[in-house]
Amino acid sequence: MTVKELFDKYCKIEDGEYIVHGQCVTLEPATEEELESFKKLCAEYNVEQRIVDELAEYYSQNKSFFGYFICDERELFEWWGVDGQRSIWLGCVDDDCFIYDDIDHKYGIGFAGNKDVGEYDTLMEMLEAYLKEGFENGLNE
């Protein structure tokens, strides 16, 4: 399933924007230049190729995670190397932070970079779980 298909399945569209947990979100693919900059950042931090490919595939469909960081912003790596973490900070919606934890090789949702809300093997599993939870609780309307 594509990113757009997940949003179409679980989120209401209003004025060309998706409603996700009460936030308005647009889907805009990254440019080739943004994707190349993202890949260079990942190379600087020695991110394993399978994760680079997975994230690049997502960013080729949507250049940010809920409008938080654009894929080529260095802030994605703000939590890399801090207090023993090696996390890519994908973005936030309210208090929910979305990360990739390079130590555990898991994606996660939690507060301030932890994974206390959920832990996932793939980015798309994490995205679907979050969108589905919002849909089931009436937060995506």
Backbone as a chain_set.jsonl record, in Angstrom:
{"seq": "MTVKELFDKYCKIEDGEYIVHGQCVTLEPATEEELESFKKLCAEYNVEQRIVDELAEYYSQNKSFFGYFICDERELFEWWGVDGQRSIWLGCVDDDCFIYDDIDHKYGIGFAGNKDVGEYDTLMEMLEAYLKEGFENGLNE", "coords": {"N": [[0.85, -1.174, 0.0], [0.51, 2.259, -0.758], [1.725, 5.439, 0.552], [-0.167, 7.477, 0.129], [-2.459, 5.9, -0.294], [-2.787, 4.803, 2.286], [-3.356, 7.131, 3.795], [-5.693, 7.94, 2.45], [-7.355, 5.825, 3.146], [-7.642, 5.977, 5.959], [-8.021, 8.639, 6.786], [-9.874, 11.699, 6.874], [-10.439, 13.978, 4.219], [-10.075, 17.387, 3.84], [-10.484, 20.403, 2.262], [-8.319, 19.775, 0.559], [-6.427, 18.793, 2.308], [-5.306, 16.282, 4.595], [-6.816, 15.091, 7.581], [-5.249, 14.349, 10.49], [-5.135, 13.005, 13.546], [-6.312, 15.378, 14.432], [-4.726, 17.289, 13.213], [-3.867, 19.161, 10.285], [-2.635, 17.862, 7.3], [-0.578, 17.694, 4.451], [0.32, 15.85, 1.518], [3.296, 15.756, -0.091], [5.581, 15.011, -2.483], [9.139, 14.481, -2.14], [11.73, 16.35, -3.731], [14.164, 15.401, -6.251], [16.608, 16.5, -5.523], [16.239, 16.96, -2.766], [15.946, 14.312, -1.893], [18.481, 13.284, -2.544], [20.07, 14.855, -0.84], [19.098, 13.935, 1.609], [19.977, 11.253, 1.526], [22.742, 11.671, 1.579], [23.028, 12.775, 4.143], [22.321, 10.522, 5.649], [24.435, 8.85, 4.975], [26.533, 10.201, 6.227], [25.941, 9.617, 8.888], [26.144, 6.929, 8.95], [23.896, 5.235, 8.468], [22.167, 2.223, 8.04], [21.845, 0.687, 4.818], [19.394, -0.502, 4.077], [17.512, 0.84, 5.642], [17.879, 3.454, 4.797], [16.966, 3.154, 2.167], [14.282, 2.417, 2.653], [13.266, 4.687, 4.004], [13.774, 6.626, 2.037], [12.046, 5.757, 0.055], [9.578, 6.275, 1.297], [9.84, 9.108, 1.572], [9.933, 9.809, -1.094], [7.329, 9.821, -1.702], [6.177, 11.473, 0.158], [7.524, 14.274, 1.52], [7.915, 14.864, 4.188], [7.308, 13.909, 7.601], [4.295, 14.041, 8.737], [4.43, 16.794, 8.331], [6.553, 17.792, 9.806], [9.63, 17.675, 9.825], [11.452, 18.425, 6.876], [12.717, 16.076, 4.585], [15.466, 16.471, 4.104], [16.594, 17.836, 6.203], [18.93, 18.493, 8.725], [18.119, 18.271, 11.358], [16.749, 15.899, 11.657], [18.565, 14.146, 12.684], [19.037, 14.947, 15.248], [18.767, 13.55, 17.646], [20.677, 11.636, 17.431], [23.345, 10.033, 18.755], [23.1, 11.285, 21.204], [23.019, 10.943, 24.634], [23.527, 8.17, 24.416], [21.804, 7.39, 22.438], [20.823, 6.451, 19.11], [19.017, 7.633, 17.112], [16.779, 8.403, 14.482], [14.916, 11.168, 14.167], [11.884, 11.39, 13.083], [9.571, 12.949, 13.149], [6.807, 14.75, 14.713], [3.536, 14.679, 16.182], [1.629, 16.581, 18.089], [2.212, 15.34, 21.266], [3.23, 12.959, 20.401], [6.009, 11.389, 19.227], [7.894, 10.316, 16.428], [10.176, 7.905, 15.545], [13.178, 6.356, 14.224], [14.97, 3.833, 15.614], [18.2, 3.112, 15.69], [19.71, 1.43, 17.225], [18.069, -0.604, 18.287], [16.932, -1.31, 15.924], [14.307, -0.664, 15.179], [11.23, 0.999, 14.475], [9.468, 3.593, 16.16], [6.863, 4.958, 18.247], [6.401, 7.469, 20.571], [6.942, 9.427, 23.548], [9.134, 12.136, 23.401], [11.181, 10.752, 21.963], [11.173, 8.115, 22.894], [9.824, 4.722, 22.781], [7.333, 4.118, 23.86], [4.636, 4.094, 23.129], [4.392, 2.474, 20.921], [6.1, -0.044, 18.956], [7.714, -0.916, 15.947], [8.454, -2.898, 13.038], [8.684, -1.881, 10.464], [8.549, 1.238, 8.659], [6.129, 1.734, 7.318], [4.368, 0.055, 8.714], [4.338, 1.351, 11.183], [3.282, 3.859, 10.431], [0.745, 3.091, 9.425], [-0.406, 1.977, 11.755], [-0.603, 4.25, 13.394], [-2.275, 5.98, 11.899], [-4.544, 4.353, 11.696], [-5.262, 4.048, 14.414], [-5.985, 6.683, 14.996], [-8.153, 6.934, 13.268], [-9.932, 4.967, 14.299], [-10.487, 6.098, 16.771], [-11.802, 8.409, 16.169], [-10.278, 10.665, 15.593], [-9.33, 11.54, 13.198], [-11.018, 13.139, 11.719]], "CA": [[0.0, 0.0, 0.0], [1.286, 3.489, -0.808], [1.453, 6.417, 1.602], [-1.449, 8.107, -0.203], [-3.53, 4.919, -0.051], [-3.007, 4.735, 3.739], [-4.045, 8.352, 4.208], [-7.051, 7.878, 1.897], [-8.112, 4.8, 3.872], [-7.874, 6.261, 7.372], [-8.142, 10.055, 7.128], [-10.788, 12.558, 6.142], [-9.795, 15.035, 3.446], [-10.798, 18.659, 3.907], [-9.756, 21.467, 1.548], [-7.077, 19.252, 0.006], [-5.52, 18.339, 3.371], [-5.766, 15.161, 5.406], [-6.915, 15.328, 9.016], [-4.549, 13.287, 11.218], [-5.114, 13.334, 14.972], [-6.694, 16.775, 14.571], [-3.782, 18.152, 12.49], [-3.987, 19.167, 8.828], [-1.408, 17.358, 6.702], [-0.576, 17.507, 3.004], [1.315, 14.924, 1.004], [4.066, 16.379, -1.161], [6.805, 14.232, -2.697], [10.433, 15.159, -2.109], [12.401, 16.519, -5.018], [15.375, 14.585, -6.379], [17.661, 17.154, -4.753], [15.978, 16.683, -1.342], [16.252, 12.901, -1.654], [19.939, 13.128, -2.56], [20.575, 15.444, 0.417], [18.741, 12.986, 2.671], [20.887, 10.101, 1.439], [24.066, 12.121, 2.029], [22.96, 12.848, 5.607], [22.339, 9.149, 6.162], [25.806, 8.343, 4.814], [27.333, 10.823, 7.297], [25.633, 8.97, 10.161], [26.29, 5.477, 8.754], [22.602, 4.548, 8.552], [22.229, 1.045, 7.178], [21.259, 0.945, 3.504], [17.992, -0.927, 4.017], [16.716, 1.91, 6.256], [17.959, 4.582, 3.858], [16.063, 2.839, 1.049], [12.901, 2.447, 3.141], [12.9, 6.082, 4.246], [13.764, 7.321, 0.742], [10.792, 5.369, -0.611], [8.529, 7.086, 1.927], [10.025, 10.517, 1.233], [9.617, 10.015, -2.509], [5.875, 9.992, -1.738], [5.851, 12.564, 1.077], [8.847, 14.728, 1.943], [8.011, 15.049, 5.629], [6.469, 13.025, 8.411], [3.267, 14.898, 9.337], [4.792, 18.195, 8.184], [7.472, 18.21, 10.865], [10.91, 17.978, 9.201], [11.644, 18.039, 5.488], [13.633, 14.935, 4.621], [16.892, 16.798, 4.013], [16.989, 18.68, 7.329], [19.852, 17.859, 9.671], [17.427, 18.046, 12.63], [16.364, 14.489, 11.72], [19.587, 13.429, 13.439], [19.265, 15.655, 16.506], [18.86, 12.583, 18.743], [21.698, 10.637, 17.095], [24.554, 10.233, 19.541], [22.795, 11.981, 22.451], [22.68, 10.018, 25.726], [23.569, 6.778, 23.971], [20.794, 7.117, 21.405], [21.096, 6.572, 17.684], [17.659, 7.704, 16.599], [16.368, 9.373, 13.481], [13.685, 11.8, 14.637], [11.111, 11.583, 11.857], [8.629, 14.042, 13.331], [5.897, 14.726, 15.865], [2.173, 15.2, 16.182], [1.415, 16.862, 19.508], [3.236, 14.708, 22.103], [3.668, 11.708, 19.787], [7.214, 11.501, 18.408], [8.115, 9.17, 15.553], [11.619, 7.727, 15.402], [13.799, 5.08, 13.892], [16.013, 3.546, 16.599], [19.236, 2.338, 15.014], [20.262, 0.441, 18.163], [17.12, -1.726, 18.311], [16.475, -1.54, 14.557], [12.846, -0.589, 15.23], [10.555, 2.288, 14.432], [8.687, 3.719, 17.374], [6.063, 6.129, 18.594], [6.449, 7.696, 22.006], [7.196, 10.79, 24.003], [10.534, 12.58, 23.409], [12.114, 9.797, 21.395], [11.077, 6.726, 23.339], [8.898, 3.907, 21.988], [6.36, 3.593, 24.809], [3.308, 3.948, 22.523], [4.44, 1.327, 20.022], [7.362, -0.38, 18.314], [7.353, -1.509, 14.661], [9.568, -3.351, 12.213], [8.801, -1.064, 9.263], [7.957, 2.564, 8.68], [4.728, 1.668, 6.892], [3.608, -0.526, 9.839], [4.161, 2.414, 12.17], [2.367, 4.844, 9.866], [-0.608, 2.544, 9.397], [-0.898, 1.845, 13.13], [-0.963, 5.575, 13.898], [-3.453, 6.452, 11.17], [-5.672, 3.489, 12.074], [-5.657, 4.41, 15.783], [-6.698, 7.949, 14.881], [-9.447, 6.643, 12.615], [-10.795, 4.227, 15.24], [-10.86, 6.969, 17.886], [-12.457, 9.603, 15.664], [-9.353, 11.8, 15.615], [-8.954, 11.877, 11.822], [-12.204, 13.696, 11.049]], "C": [[0.904, 1.249, 0.0], [0.923, 4.402, 0.363], [0.086, 7.065, 1.356], [-2.612, 7.157, 0.063], [-3.82, 4.776, 1.441], [-3.765, 5.964, 4.237], [-5.484, 8.358, 3.699], [-7.937, 6.918, 2.694], [-8.525, 5.265, 5.273], [-8.168, 7.716, 7.728], [-9.175, 10.761, 6.262], [-9.973, 13.621, 5.409], [-10.686, 16.263, 3.509], [-9.942, 19.743, 3.271], [-8.391, 20.998, 1.055], [-6.065, 18.786, 1.031], [-6.153, 17.168, 4.116], [-5.825, 15.597, 6.861], [-6.308, 14.11, 9.722], [-4.435, 13.722, 12.673], [-5.362, 14.833, 15.185], [-5.793, 17.768, 13.853], [-4.049, 18.063, 10.988], [-2.631, 18.825, 8.214], [-1.596, 17.273, 5.189], [0.501, 16.489, 2.646], [1.993, 15.584, -0.188], [5.359, 15.601, -1.329], [8.064, 15.096, -2.6], [10.953, 15.31, -3.53], [13.608, 15.583, -5.067], [16.514, 15.172, -5.554], [17.48, 16.892, -3.253], [16.305, 15.238, -1.008], [17.764, 12.657, -1.638], [20.562, 13.702, -1.293], [20.28, 14.534, 1.595], [19.722, 11.81, 2.678], [22.302, 10.468, 1.891], [24.114, 12.251, 3.554], [23.053, 11.453, 6.214], [23.742, 8.546, 6.056], [26.719, 8.928, 5.893], [27.161, 10.101, 8.63], [25.691, 7.446, 10.077], [24.986, 4.717, 8.98], [22.635, 3.374, 7.578], [21.377, 1.249, 5.92], [19.783, 0.561, 3.43], [17.074, 0.147, 4.604], [16.732, 3.144, 5.368], [16.975, 4.36, 2.716], [14.592, 2.938, 1.467], [12.435, 3.89, 3.365], [12.855, 6.874, 2.945], [12.493, 6.985, -0.035], [9.622, 6.158, -0.027], [8.638, 8.539, 1.468], [9.781, 10.797, -0.249], [8.107, 10.201, -2.707], [5.416, 11.169, -0.879], [7.138, 13.02, 1.754], [8.985, 15.033, 3.426], [7.089, 14.062, 6.331], [5.535, 13.919, 9.21], [3.68, 16.367, 9.355], [5.821, 18.694, 9.175], [8.84, 18.623, 10.321], [10.816, 17.622, 7.724], [12.778, 17.018, 5.489], [15.109, 15.29, 4.573], [17.375, 17.708, 5.141], [17.843, 17.892, 8.318], [19.185, 17.55, 11.018], [16.9, 16.615, 12.766], [17.316, 13.7, 12.618], [19.917, 14.095, 14.77], [19.435, 14.697, 17.683], [19.866, 11.474, 18.457], [22.94, 10.954, 17.92], [24.34, 10.983, 20.845], [22.366, 10.94, 23.486], [22.599, 8.563, 25.266], [22.528, 6.412, 22.927], [21.419, 7.152, 20.022], [19.738, 6.534, 16.995], [17.523, 8.763, 15.521], [15.001, 9.879, 13.928], [12.879, 12.189, 13.403], [10.138, 12.743, 11.966], [7.776, 13.854, 14.554], [4.506, 15.166, 15.449], [1.816, 15.345, 17.651], [2.537, 16.222, 20.322], [3.768, 13.397, 21.529], [4.86, 11.971, 18.874], [7.417, 10.195, 17.654], [9.607, 9.076, 15.283], [11.944, 6.419, 14.689], [14.952, 4.925, 14.865], [17.024, 2.599, 15.962], [19.895, 1.314, 15.933], [19.389, -0.807, 18.175], [16.636, -2.128, 16.924], [14.948, -1.617, 14.49], [12.407, 0.851, 15.022], [9.704, 2.383, 15.678], [7.931, 5.018, 17.468], [6.12, 6.263, 20.097], [6.706, 9.149, 22.308], [8.704, 11.048, 24.015], [11.524, 11.488, 23.0], [12.068, 8.396, 21.943], [10.042, 5.994, 22.48], [7.769, 3.345, 22.85], [4.948, 3.454, 24.246], [3.283, 2.752, 21.585], [5.782, 1.191, 19.342], [7.045, -1.207, 17.074], [8.6, -1.882, 13.874], [9.769, -2.48, 10.981], [8.125, 0.289, 9.47], [6.471, 2.511, 8.33], [3.848, 1.017, 7.959], [3.322, 0.545, 10.879], [3.15, 3.442, 11.675], [0.939, 4.323, 9.869], [-1.188, 2.422, 10.802], [-1.374, 3.195, 13.664], [-2.216, 6.116, 13.211], [-4.699, 5.654, 11.555], [-6.174, 3.83, 13.471], [-6.431, 5.728, 15.775], [-8.07, 7.793, 14.274], [-10.403, 5.991, 13.596], [-11.265, 5.081, 16.405], [-11.466, 8.302, 17.446], [-11.588, 10.837, 15.629], [-8.966, 12.287, 14.231], [-10.128, 12.452, 11.027], [-12.199, 15.202, 11.101]], "O": [[1.932, 1.28, 0.677], [-0.057, 4.168, 1.069], [-0.722, 7.184, 2.278], [-3.642, 7.573, 0.593], [-4.981, 4.64, 1.828], [-4.71, 5.841, 5.016], [-6.398, 8.737, 4.431], [-9.125, 7.174, 2.888], [-9.635, 4.977, 5.72], [-8.532, 8.001, 8.869], [-9.329, 10.462, 5.078], [-8.955, 14.099, 5.91], [-11.89, 16.19, 3.263], [-8.809, 19.976, 3.692], [-7.415, 21.744, 1.126], [-4.949, 18.417, 0.666], [-7.374, 17.08, 4.246], [-4.99, 16.376, 7.321], [-6.79, 12.988, 9.571], [-3.733, 14.68, 12.994], [-4.706, 15.47, 16.009], [-6.062, 18.969, 13.875], [-4.416, 17.002, 10.483], [-1.612, 19.421, 8.562], [-2.641, 16.835, 4.707], [1.467, 16.3, 3.384], [1.341, 15.929, -1.174], [6.16, 15.54, -0.396], [8.05, 16.281, -2.935], [10.654, 14.502, -4.41], [14.022, 15.04, -4.043], [17.295, 14.434, -4.954], [18.455, 16.631, -2.548], [16.879, 14.961, 0.045], [18.262, 11.903, -0.803], [21.48, 13.107, -0.729], [21.116, 14.377, 2.485], [20.23, 11.427, 3.732], [22.981, 9.656, 2.52], [25.107, 11.888, 4.183], [23.783, 11.236, 7.181], [24.179, 7.817, 6.947], [27.584, 8.227, 6.417], [28.107, 9.983, 9.408], [25.327, 6.754, 11.028], [24.984, 3.665, 9.619], [23.074, 3.512, 6.436], [20.332, 1.897, 5.958], [19.004, 1.251, 2.774], [15.965, 0.341, 4.107], [15.708, 3.808, 5.207], [16.236, 5.271, 2.342], [13.763, 3.474, 0.731], [11.334, 4.261, 2.959], [11.973, 7.716, 2.773], [11.932, 7.849, -0.709], [8.773, 6.653, -0.768], [7.653, 9.133, 1.029], [9.452, 11.926, -0.612], [7.667, 10.68, -3.752], [4.388, 11.786, -1.158], [7.772, 12.251, 2.476], [10.062, 15.423, 3.877], [6.205, 13.465, 5.715], [5.925, 14.487, 10.231], [3.328, 17.103, 10.277], [5.953, 19.903, 9.369], [9.178, 19.807, 10.353], [10.176, 16.636, 7.357], [13.691, 17.099, 6.31], [15.939, 14.472, 4.971], [18.456, 18.29, 5.043], [17.509, 16.767, 8.691], [19.639, 16.662, 11.74], [16.631, 16.165, 13.879], [16.923, 12.71, 13.236], [20.969, 13.83, 15.352], [20.171, 15.0, 18.622], [19.899, 10.473, 19.173], [23.516, 12.033, 17.789], [25.311, 11.293, 21.534], [21.455, 10.15, 23.237], [21.71, 7.82, 25.681], [22.389, 5.241, 22.573], [22.433, 7.816, 19.805], [19.363, 5.537, 16.378], [18.069, 9.861, 15.624], [14.051, 9.106, 14.05], [13.162, 13.199, 12.759], [9.9, 13.447, 10.985], [7.98, 12.928, 15.339], [4.329, 15.922, 14.493], [1.712, 14.354, 18.373], [3.706, 16.532, 20.093], [4.665, 12.789, 22.112], [4.745, 12.682, 17.875], [7.147, 9.112, 18.173], [10.23, 10.043, 14.847], [11.113, 5.518, 14.571], [15.823, 5.792, 14.936], [16.729, 1.427, 15.727], [20.577, 0.411, 15.449], [19.891, -1.928, 18.085], [16.002, -3.171, 16.764], [14.376, -2.497, 13.846], [13.127, 1.793, 15.353], [9.261, 1.362, 16.204], [8.292, 6.029, 16.865], [5.911, 5.29, 20.822], [6.688, 9.996, 21.416], [9.463, 10.26, 24.581], [12.574, 11.327, 23.621], [12.847, 7.548, 21.509], [9.459, 6.577, 21.567], [7.297, 2.233, 22.611], [4.13, 2.75, 24.84], [2.257, 2.082, 21.466], [6.512, 2.167, 19.169], [6.202, -2.104, 17.129], [9.657, -1.268, 14.022], [10.892, -2.344, 10.497], [7.26, 0.455, 10.33], [5.653, 3.17, 8.973], [2.683, 1.393, 8.096], [2.208, 0.642, 11.396], [2.26, 3.849, 12.423], [0.02, 5.035, 10.273], [-2.36, 2.738, 11.009], [-2.42, 3.279, 14.308], [-3.111, 6.647, 13.869], [-5.779, 6.22, 11.719], [-7.383, 3.895, 13.692], [-7.43, 5.863, 16.482], [-9.032, 8.431, 14.702], [-11.555, 6.409, 13.717], [-12.327, 4.822, 16.973], [-11.622, 9.215, 18.256], [-12.106, 11.954, 15.636], [-8.339, 13.338, 14.098], [-10.215, 12.271, 9.812], [-13.119, 15.84, 10.588]]}, "num_chains": 1, "name": "protein.A"}
